[in-house]
């Protein structure tokens, strides 16, 4: 899904695919990989194409808060939910 979205040049589809994959990985116990996808989506939301789509920023922050908490990084987890 991510490769197709990138090939089509659709940043919204890329963000959607990555946040979805991050959530799936989180629930499968692959917390580090989930964090990686969350951070990538967070970086994507800073671009012009996704600036108006706050849902991805919110979703990536929630995903990152959960992954940071599971990794014992509570200060970073709290920062994501503020």
Buried (B, 14 or more C-beta within 10 A) or exposed (E): EBEEBEEEEBBBBBBBBBBBBBBEBBEEEBBEBBBBBBBBBBEBBEEEBBEEBEEBBEBBBBBBBBBBBBBEBEEBBEEBEE
